[in-house]
Amino acid sequence: MGTAAGGAGSGPRYVQIADDLVQQIRAGVLKAGDMVPSESELVDRYGVSGGTIRKAMVEVRASGLVETRHGKGSIVKNRPPVRHRSSDRFRRSLRQGGQAAYLAESAQSGATAKVSVLYIGPMDAPEDAAERLGVPAGTQVLARRRLYFRNGTPVETASSYLPWDVVKEIPELFAENPGGGGIYARLEDHGHEFAEFVETLQARPASKVEASELALSPGAPVVHLIREARTTAGRVVEVCDTLMAADQFVFEYRIPAGD
């Protein structure tokens, strides 16, 4: 089924073997739902020790392409295709057309999207969110926590924090479905016109809790994105703390070249 890893590149033998297995998955030699060959099979195939194979499988699991099932071994995940995350997703015309960013983007890529609301209600602002909102840590804010699915697979978690003095006059923001265009449309309906969205991204390994929530292998790469929604009045009226499965996203941004 596969080939020996000698041609898979330089580096330690276990890295070469991991690269070979990952290439087999990406090429469809090992398909979604297939079991990765057992440790003994891989020992025979590659002519190495069990320890080398175990180290290789750590690397394969970190790719996010397989999941380990207790007592059964590793299975190739049924992961949906990568989708683009473009700076165009926050265009006002989309909000005015009744499309929230995630649903609009998913529709454009032909995917079936679902949003599961995990929590909506008051919360003491986490330190980082409070600093970005310009309020003391522990100040009451409205928290909206969601889990996003694409074609049935969890791909993203997002926690929004909004100042209480802003949201208390907007009852739709306390509803699971805030209406067409999402929370940004409701904020603009109430006079909070947006000037810009500022995003900070960091790639890192997923924690055990994060990996479980996104159906990833422990240590799989994720992208931690924090977004500030700033109004024309210069106020940050939302901080969105987002975690995404790194293998599910390509980021595309338009950067003006003029003054």
Buried (B, 14 or more C-beta within 10 A) or exposed (E): EBEEBEEBEEEEBBBBBBBBBBBBBEEEBBEEEBBBBEBEEBBEBBEBEEEBBEBBBBBBBBBBBBBBEEEEBBBBBEBBEBBEBBEBBBBEEBBEEEBBBBBBBBEBEEBEBBBEEEEBEEBEBBEEBBBBBEBEEEBEBBBBBBBBBBBEBBBBBBBBBBBBEBBEEBEBBBBEEBBBBBBBBBBBEBEBEBEEBEBEEEEEBBEEEBBEBBBBBBBBBBBBBBBBBBBEEEBBBBBBBBBBBBBBBEEEEEEEEEE
